[in-house]
Amino acid sequence: MHFLSMLSGLLLTGFNNMAVLILTAYVFSRTRVYEDIMARKFTVWNMSWLVGVMGVLSIWGTVSGVDVLGNIANIRNLGPIIAGFVAGPLAGVLAGLIGGVHRYFMGGDSRLPCSIVTVLAGFFAGIVYLANGKKFVGIKKAVIFAAGIEVFHSAMVLLLYGVHEPAFFANFMADFDMAWEIEKATTLPRVLVVALGVGVFAFIIDNLVRERKVKEENKRTEYELKGAREIQMNIVPKNLHLISQFFLIFLYT
């Protein structure tokens, strides 16, 4: 009963955080910086802006988390994943470092694996971006990737829980049991909320990509029609209207 109560509490907190995430995603997606990034017009300014926003989102994912047995159940990996998906490994790693360093200095027995995974989440998302031809991977693949990262997160915590302690190897089984209790309570809510969060952002990105394609097609069609009109006007004699008027006068006189 206690486990179910904890699980429902984690889910409720996670889904409440979605409101902030959706607002951030919408506002960010409507900026000129984001449009330039999606068009692969990378500059120091827009990359710094992206890394900063997603790094802050990663920190917010930590501080808005829920304490479970002295450790934080959170959506910290979401920011670096998004940065990697839209701008590659460098952006993902830098955003991950912001969130990861913050998490490390918050302390706790899981601080090292949690910090490492946050950086790796951004790096792996960036590798997926490169493997997809520097294009956004789409909603389905993004959600599957996010869920996979959170499962990987749990595995890392199980293996490295308390690794910074001098007696890590001597206390491995006791630490593993504690980590197991934590991950048993937090993995499912984390997977659901992070996957849903990435899905929301992916949906917004996908819509923007489609909008851009439609605009480009409309511009191309307009350009082709303009070219066709110019060719047509060059073929038709400029004094055709004078000839037609002369012909009409000739017929009616």
C-alpha positions in Angstrom: 0.0 0.0 0.0 2.9 2.3 0.9 4.5 1.6 -2.5 1.3 2.4 -4.4 0.8 5.6 -2.5 4.4 6.6 -3.3 4.0 5.7 -6.9 0.8 7.7 -7.3 2.5 10.7 -5.6 5.4 10.5 -7.9 3.2 10.3 -11.0 1.0 13.2 -9.8 4.1 15.4 -9.2 5.6 14.5 -12.5 2.4 15.2 -14.5 2.0 18.5 -12.6 5.5 19.5 -13.8 4.3 18.9 -17.4 2.5 22.2 -17.4 5.8 24.0 -16.9 7.4 21.9 -19.5 4.7 22.5 -22.1 4.9 26.2 -21.5 8.7 26.2 -21.9 8.5 24.1 -25.1 5.9 26.4 -26.6 7.7 29.7 -25.8 11.1 28.3 -26.8 9.7 26.9 -30.1 8.4 30.4 -31.1 11.7 32.2 -30.8 14.0 33.2 -33.7 16.9 31.4 -32.1 15.0 28.1 -32.2 14.0 28.7 -35.9 17.7 29.3 -36.8 18.8 26.1 -34.9 16.1 24.0 -36.7 17.4 25.5 -40.0 20.9 24.4 -38.9 22.1 28.0 -38.8 24.3 27.5 -35.7 26.1 30.4 -34.1 27.8 30.8 -30.7 24.9 32.9 -29.6 22.0 30.5 -30.4 23.9 27.5 -29.2 24.7 29.2 -25.9 21.0 30.2 -25.6 19.9 26.6 -26.3 22.4 25.1 -23.9 21.5 27.6 -21.2 17.7 27.1 -21.5 18.0 23.3 -21.5 20.6 23.3 -18.7 18.2 25.4 -16.6 15.4 23.0 -17.5 17.6 20.1 -16.3 18.2 21.9 -13.0 14.5 22.6 -12.6 13.9 18.9 -13.3 16.0 18.1 -10.2 14.7 20.7 -7.8 11.1 19.9 -8.7 11.7 16.2 -8.0 10.4 14.1 -5.1 12.5 12.8 -2.3 12.5 9.0 -2.2 14.5 7.4 0.6 16.9 10.3 0.6 17.3 10.4 -3.2 15.5 12.6 -5.8 13.1 11.1 -8.3 13.2 13.7 -11.2 13.0 14.5 -14.9 16.5 16.0 -15.0 17.5 14.2 -18.2 14.8 15.8 -20.3 16.7 19.1 -21.0 19.9 17.5 -22.3 17.9 15.0 -24.4 16.1 17.8 -26.1 19.3 19.8 -26.6 20.9 16.7 -28.2 17.9 16.0 -30.4 17.9 19.5 -32.0 21.5 20.5 -32.1 23.8 17.4 -31.7 26.2 15.9 -29.1 28.0 19.1 -28.1 24.8 20.9 -27.1 23.5 17.8 -25.4 26.7 17.3 -23.4 26.9 20.9 -22.3 23.3 21.0 -21.2 23.9 17.7 -19.4 27.0 19.1 -17.6 24.9 22.0 -16.3 22.3 19.7 -14.9 24.8 17.0 -13.9 27.1 19.2 -11.9 24.2 20.8 -10.1 22.9 17.3 -9.2 26.4 16.1 -8.0 26.7 19.0 -5.6 23.3 18.3 -4.1 24.8 15.1 -2.6 23.2 11.8 -1.9 24.5 8.2 -2.5 23.3 8.2 -6.1 24.8 11.6 -7.1 27.6 10.1 -9.2 25.6 7.8 -11.5 22.8 10.3 -11.7 25.2 13.0 -12.8 26.9 10.8 -15.3 23.6 9.7 -16.9 22.5 13.3 -17.3 25.6 14.0 -19.4 25.3 10.7 -21.4 21.6 11.4 -22.1 22.5 14.5 -24.0 25.4 12.8 -25.7 23.4 9.8 -26.9 20.6 12.1 -28.1 23.1 14.0 -30.1 24.5 10.8 -31.6 20.9 9.8 -32.7 20.6 13.3 -34.2 23.8 12.8 -36.3 22.8 9.3 -37.2 19.5 10.6 -38.6 21.3 12.9 -41.0 21.2 15.9 -38.6 17.4 15.9 -38.7 14.9 15.5 -35.9 14.1 11.8 -35.4 10.3 12.1 -35.0 7.9 11.6 -32.2 7.9 7.8 -31.9 11.7 7.4 -31.9 12.1 10.3 -29.5 9.7 8.8 -27.0 11.3 5.3 -27.2 14.8 6.8 -26.8 13.7 8.8 -23.7 12.2 5.7 -22.1 15.4 3.7 -22.9 17.5 6.4 -21.3 15.5 6.3 -18.1 15.9 2.5 -17.9 19.6 2.9 -18.4 19.5 5.5 -15.7 18.1 3.0 -13.3 20.7 0.4 -14.3 23.5 2.8 -13.6 22.2 3.7 -10.2 21.9 0.0 -9.3 25.6 -0.6 -10.3 27.1 2.6 -8.9 25.0 3.5 -5.9 27.4 4.7 -3.2 30.4 4.3 -5.4 32.0 7.5 -4.0 32.2 5.9 -0.5 35.5 4.3 0.6 33.8 1.1 1.6 31.8 0.8 -1.7 32.9 -2.8 -2.5 32.5 -4.0 1.0 29.0 -2.6 1.2 28.0 -3.4 -2.4 25.1 -5.7 -1.6 23.6 -3.4 1.1 23.9 -0.5 -1.3 22.4 -2.6 -4.1 19.4 -3.4 -1.9 18.9 0.3 -1.1 19.2 1.3 -4.7 16.8 -1.5 -5.7 14.1 -0.1 -3.4 14.7 3.4 -4.8 14.6 2.4 -8.4 11.6 0.1 -7.9 9.7 3.1 -6.6 10.9 5.7 -9.1 11.7 4.0 -12.5 8.1 3.7 -13.8 7.0 7.3 -13.0 10.3 8.6 -14.4 10.0 6.6 -17.6 6.4 7.7 -18.1 6.9 11.4 -17.3 10.2 11.9 -19.2 8.9 9.9 -22.2 5.7 12.0 -22.2 7.7 15.2 -21.8 10.0 14.4 -24.7 6.9 13.4 -26.7 5.3 16.8 -26.1 8.4 18.6 -27.2 8.8 16.2 -30.2 5.2 17.0 -31.2 5.9 20.7 -31.2 9.1 20.2 -33.1 7.5 17.9 -35.6 4.7 20.5 -36.3 7.3 23.3 -36.8 9.2 21.1 -39.2 6.0 20.5 -41.2 5.2 24.2 -41.2 8.6 25.0 -42.5 8.3 22.5 -45.3 4.9 23.9 -46.3 6.3 27.4 -46.3 9.3 26.4 -48.4 7.0 24.5 -50.9 4.7 27.6 -51.1 7.7 29.9 -51.8 9.1 27.5 -54.4 5.7 27.2 -56.1 5.3 31.0 -56.1 8.8 31.4 -57.5 8.1 28.9 -60.3 4.8 30.6 -61.2 6.6 34.0 -61.3 9.2 32.6 -63.6 6.5 31.1 -65.8 4.7 34.4 -66.1 7.9 36.2 -67.0 8.7 33.7 -69.7 5.1 34.0 -71.0 5.4 37.8 -71.1 8.7 37.6 -73.0 7.1 35.3 -75.6 4.1 37.5 -76.2 4.9 40.7 -78.2 4.7 43.8 -76.1 2.6 45.7 -78.8 0.1 42.8 -79.0 -2.7 45.0 -77.7 -2.0 47.6 -80.4 -2.3 44.9 -83.1 -5.5 43.6 -81.6 -7.0 47.1 -81.6 -6.0 47.7 -85.2 -7.5 44.4 -86.2 -10.8 45.2 -84.5 -10.9 48.6 -86.2 -10.3 46.9 -89.6 -13.2 44.5 -89.1 -15.7 47.2 -88.2 -14.8 49.7 -90.8 
